[in-house]
């Protein structure tokens, strides 16, 4: 059958490609909202300390030092910001 340039007037149901479009849209939405939820948990865990206060990273922590434990902090988060400005 040659390709058509106009809709088939005898077709009484959905075109054959519509289920693929619907399935693709469902997969995209599932992926988007799933990643949004994962990102929220990740950002909350890594940007707040146990008491819910902002947990600012030092430059060394942000660069990803190779030590197994993070270095002890000697300054408050507010002084860490002022030293980088």
C-alpha positions as CSV (number, residue, x, y, z in Angstrom):
1,X,0.0,0.0,0.0
2,X,1.5,3.4,-1.0
3,X,1.9,6.1,1.7
4,X,-1.1,8.3,2.2
5,X,-1.1,12.1,2.2
6,X,-4.6,12.5,3.6
7,X,-6.5,10.6,6.4
8,X,-8.2,7.4,5.5
9,X,-11.9,8.2,5.4
10,X,-12.8,4.5,6.1
11,X,-10.7,4.3,9.3
12,X,-13.2,4.0,12.3
13,X,-10.6,3.7,15.1
14,X,-7.5,5.5,16.3
15,X,-4.6,5.7,13.8
16,X,-2.1,2.9,14.5
17,X,0.6,5.2,15.8
18,X,-1.5,6.8,18.6
19,X,-0.9,4.1,21.2
20,X,2.9,4.6,20.8
21,X,2.5,8.4,21.3
22,X,0.4,7.8,24.5
23,X,2.8,5.2,25.8
24,X,5.8,7.6,25.2
25,X,4.0,10.4,26.9
26,X,3.3,8.2,30.0
27,X,6.9,7.1,30.1
28,X,8.2,10.7,29.9
29,X,5.9,11.9,32.7
30,X,6.8,8.9,34.9
31,X,10.5,9.7,34.4
32,X,10.1,13.4,34.9
33,X,8.1,13.2,38.2
34,X,10.3,10.3,39.4
35,X,13.5,12.3,38.9
36,X,11.9,15.3,40.5
37,X,11.1,13.3,43.6
38,X,14.5,11.7,43.7
39,X,16.2,15.2,43.3
40,X,14.1,16.6,46.2
41,X,15.2,13.9,48.5
42,X,18.8,14.1,47.4
43,X,19.0,17.9,47.7
44,X,17.3,17.9,51.1
45,X,19.7,15.2,52.4
46,X,22.9,16.9,51.1
47,X,22.0,20.6,51.7
48,X,20.7,20.4,55.2
49,X,22.3,19.0,58.4
50,X,20.5,16.8,60.9
51,X,18.9,19.7,62.6
52,X,17.5,21.2,59.4
53,X,20.0,24.1,59.1
54,X,21.8,24.8,55.8
55,X,24.9,22.7,55.5
56,X,27.3,24.7,53.3
57,X,30.1,22.8,51.6
58,X,33.7,24.0,51.7
59,X,35.6,24.4,48.5
60,X,37.6,21.2,49.3
61,X,34.3,19.2,49.9
62,X,32.8,20.5,46.6
63,X,35.9,19.4,44.7
64,X,35.5,15.9,46.1
65,X,38.6,15.1,48.2
66,X,39.8,11.5,48.1
67,X,39.7,11.0,51.8
68,X,37.2,8.5,53.1
69,X,35.7,10.9,55.7
70,X,34.9,14.6,55.2
71,X,37.3,17.0,56.8
72,X,36.2,18.6,60.1
73,X,34.7,22.0,59.8
74,X,36.3,24.7,61.7
75,X,34.2,27.7,60.6
76,X,30.5,28.4,60.6
77,X,28.6,28.4,57.3
78,X,28.3,32.2,57.3
79,X,32.1,32.7,57.6
80,X,32.6,30.1,54.8
81,X,30.5,32.3,52.5
82,X,32.4,35.5,53.4
83,X,35.8,33.9,52.8
84,X,34.8,32.9,49.2
85,X,33.5,36.4,48.2
